[in-house]
Amino acid sequence: MNILANRCMKYLGRYKVAGLAAVSVLALQGPAHALAIYVDQDATWRYINASAATDVGAPAANWYAVGFDDSNWFSGAAPFSSNPGNPASTFGADLANVNTPYGGPAPAIPGSGTLWSVPYDPYLRITFDLAAQTDLTVWLAVDNGINAMYLNGVQATGAVNAEGQGFRWEHVFDIDADYTFAGTNTFALQLEDHGGATAFALVISSDDTAQNPVFTDNDPPEQPEDPNGVPEPATLALFGLGVAAALMRRRRA
């Protein structure tokens, strides 16, 4: 089944049963549940080119790739802001969905962060672990914009408004489990400044079940080899055909 079909099944499964409509309404009226948070708004990122002190020029062409060595990049906690001593001053008012990932009142914007100076366009990377391939939701606030964004080496195609203040959460994207790995996942992006204040915060959570814009329409990444050496289904099928052929030769002999 292709990716589009998977998404259709996912959303149909949420909304197709008319007989459960009343139950769904009651559920929406009940207490909200916190989502699993894999990257929070105060997470520590690897970064370069956020300020004069961190400007190292253009990174390697594969800066966003899985396995790229960012150990010599700088390390800093989000939010990234032109006022890192008071990041909240560079964000706009929270939107109606700000509490959703937390299942209740969202934590305040952290009281300190990492300097993102005007007019720099910083590169950022972070990794997070999943027990299995998982549907995710990305919650994003940015002033001014995103030049490029990647998950596990696959570039995002979802549109991001490149102007105005950063609002929690002005951009929300769904990520299909096919784009994730069981184990370590890599999220990378380049922020873009157009002058004035800068602000960036991001949360990656489990799926919020709403039908949001998709993070990407590009093909999913190739899955890493199983560290336990368990053969892929196609490999097992080829092995089975080989065994069957060998048995047939023995019988003919």
DODO-742860 format. One record per residue (C-alpha): residue in three letters; z negated, x, y negated. Coordinates in steps of 0.05 Angstrom, whole numbers, padded with zeros to 5 digits, always signed. Last residue first. Layout:
% residues N
ALAZXY;...
END
This chain:
% residues 253
ALA+00176+00369+00723;ARG+00191+00301+00694;ARG+00117+00284+00693;ARG+00100+00350+00659;ARG+00153+00339+00605;MET+00126+00269+00591;LEU+00056+00296+00583;ALA+00079+00348+00533;ALA+00115+00294+00492;ALA+00053+00251+00491;VAL+00011+00310+00467;GLY+00060+00325+00412;LEU+00062+00253+00390;GLY-00014+00252+00386;PHE-00015+00315+00344;LEU+00035+00284+00296;ALA-00009+00222+00290;LEU-00071+00264+00279;THR-00037+00302+00223;ALA-00015+00237+00191;PRO-00087+00211+00195;GLU-00114+00274+00160;PRO-00150+00323+00204;VAL-00226+00333+00196;GLY-00237+00405+00174;ASN-00307+00394+00148;PRO-00285+00415+00078;ASP-00233+00359+00079;GLU-00173+00386+00042;PRO-00168+00363-00030;GLN-00132+00298-00046;GLU-00067+00303-00082;PRO-00075+00272-00150;PRO-00055+00200-00165;ASP+00014+00185-00194;ASN+00016+00169-00268;ASP-00001+00099-00293;THR-00066+00124-00325;PHE-00133+00101-00353;VAL-00117+00028-00339;PRO-00132-00024-00393;ASN-00195-00064-00376;GLN-00203-00120-00326;ALA-00278-00127-00323;THR-00314-00105-00258;ASP-00357-00052-00295;ASP-00332+00001-00245;SER-00381+00059-00238;SER-00394+00098-00301;ILE-00362+00152-00344;VAL-00392+00155-00415;LEU-00361+00188-00476;ALA-00381+00209-00546;PHE-00340+00241-00601;ALA-00348+00243-00677;THR-00312+00278-00734;ALA-00318+00265-00808;GLY-00259+00277-00855;GLY-00193+00308-00834;HIS-00143+00289-00780;ASP-00181+00318-00721;GLU-00157+00316-00649;LEU-00199+00322-00586;GLN-00170+00356-00525;LEU-00191+00328-00457;ALA-00216+00346-00388;PHE-00251+00308-00332;THR-00259+00344-00265;ASN-00285+00313-00201;THR-00329+00346-00149;GLY-00341+00312-00082;ALA-00304+00252-00055;PHE-00246+00256-00103;THR-00221+00206-00155;TYR-00152+00182-00175;ASP-00146+00136-00115;ALA-00211+00103-00137;ASP-00174+00068-00193;ILE-00196+00086-00263;ASP-00208+00030-00313;PHE-00208+00045-00387;VAL-00252+00025-00446;HIS-00236+00047-00517;GLU-00278+00024-00577;TRP-00345+00033-00543;ARG-00386+00054-00583;PHE-00347+00061-00648;GLY-00316+00126-00674;GLN-00292+00118-00745;GLY-00220+00106-00764;GLU-00155+00135-00739;ALA-00122+00158-00674;ASN-00127+00093-00634;VAL-00125+00113-00561;ALA-00070+00087-00514;GLY-00078+00093-00439;THR-00030+00143-00408;ALA-00082+00192-00382;GLN-00058+00258-00351;VAL-00074+00273-00278;GLY-00107+00341-00267;ASN-00170+00313-00235;LEU-00178+00265-00293;TYR-00140+00284-00356;MET-00139+00270-00431;ALA-00091+00293-00485;ASN-00089+00295-00561;ILE-00148+00247-00570;GLY-00166+00220-00638;ASN-00206+00217-00703;ASP-00262+00199-00695;VAL-00276+00182-00622;ALA-00315+00132-00580;LEU-00300+00126-00506;TRP-00325+00087-00446;VAL-00290+00106-00380;THR-00297+00058-00320;LEU-00294+00082-00248;ASP-00271+00059-00179;THR-00299+00108-00128;GLN-00274+00159-00077;ALA-00337+00179-00040;ALA-00404+00212-00055;LEU-00381+00227-00126;ASP-00397+00290-00165;PHE-00385+00306-00238;THR-00347+00361-00275;ILE-00337+00370-00350;ARG-00283+00400-00394;LEU-00271+00401-00469;TYR-00216+00430-00515;PRO-00230+00426-00589;ASP-00181+00406-00644;TYR-00209+00440-00707;PRO-00200+00415-00779;VAL-00258+00400-00792;SER-00315+00424-00749;TRP-00341+00397-00684;LEU-00414+00420-00680;THR-00452+00401-00618;GLY-00505+00348-00613;SER-00570+00323-00642;GLY-00607+00257-00651;PRO-00573+00226-00591;ILE-00537+00160-00604;ALA-00589+00108-00586;PRO-00596+00087-00514;ALA-00559+00023-00498;PRO-00600-00041-00494;GLY-00590-00072-00425;GLY-00547-00064-00362;TYR-00534+00008-00382;PRO-00458+00009-00378;THR-00455-00058-00415;ASN-00499-00043-00475;VAL-00444-00020-00522;ASN-00398-00079-00505;ALA-00409-00117-00570;LEU-00389-00057-00613;ASP-00436-00006-00643;ALA-00429+00009-00718;GLY-00390+00070-00738;PHE-00405+00142-00717;THR-00412+00202-00763;SER-00484+00188-00786;ALA-00505+00178-00713;PRO-00490+00252-00701;ASN-00551+00274-00743;GLY-00561+00349-00735;PRO-00492+00355-00705;ASN-00459+00331-00770;SER-00385+00344-00759;SER-00397+00315-00690;PHE-00393+00327-00615;PRO-00441+00281-00580;ALA-00450+00315-00533;ALA-00486+00376-00507;GLY-00456+00446-00512;SER-00430+00503-00469;PHE-00379+00554-00493;TRP-00322+00576-00448;ASN-00328+00638-00404;SER-00344+00598-00341;ASP-00282+00554-00352;ASP-00247+00576-00289;PHE-00194+00524-00274;GLY-00209+00493-00205;VAL-00180+00425-00222;ALA-00132+00432-00280;TYR-00144+00417-00354;TRP-00138+00489-00379;ASN-00074+00498-00339;ALA-00034+00527-00398;ALA-00088+00579-00412;PRO-00126+00566-00476;ALA-00097+00571-00546;GLY-00139+00609-00594;VAL-00211+00631-00583;ASP-00245+00589-00637;THR-00318+00581-00620;ALA-00349+00608-00684;ALA-00294+00577-00727;SER-00310+00509-00697;ALA-00294+00464-00638;ASN-00243+00514-00610;ILE-00274+00519-00541;TYR-00313+00474-00494;ARG-00354+00466-00431;TRP-00393+00401-00434;THR-00466+00381-00428;ALA-00477+00306-00423;ASP-00510+00268-00480;GLN-00464+00207-00475;ASP-00473+00203-00400;VAL-00426+00226-00345;TYR-00437+00197-00275;ILE-00474+00134-00296;ALA-00482+00082-00241;LEU-00478+00014-00274;ALA-00539-00022-00300;HIS-00544-00095-00280;ALA-00542-00153-00329;PRO-00593-00209-00322;GLY-00564-00278-00308;GLN-00513-00315-00351;LEU-00455-00279-00320;ALA-00481-00296-00251;LEU-00487-00369-00270;VAL-00414-00369-00293;SER-00392-00335-00229;VAL-00429-00387-00187;ALA-00393-00442-00225;ALA-00326-00408-00213;LEU-00338-00397-00138;GLY-00291-00453-00117;ALA-00236-00422-00159;VAL-00232-00360-00114;LYS-00178-00318-00147;TYR-00218-00279-00199;ARG-00249-00216-00171;GLY-00208-00207-00109;LEU-00146-00219-00150;TYR-00167-00160-00193;LYS-00174-00110-00136;MET-00114-00137-00098;CYS-00071-00127-00159;ARG-00098-00057-00169;ASN-00084-00038-00097;ALA-00014-00067-00103;LEU-00001-00024-00164;ILE-00026+00038-00128;ASN+00019+00029-00068;MET+00000+00000+00000;
END
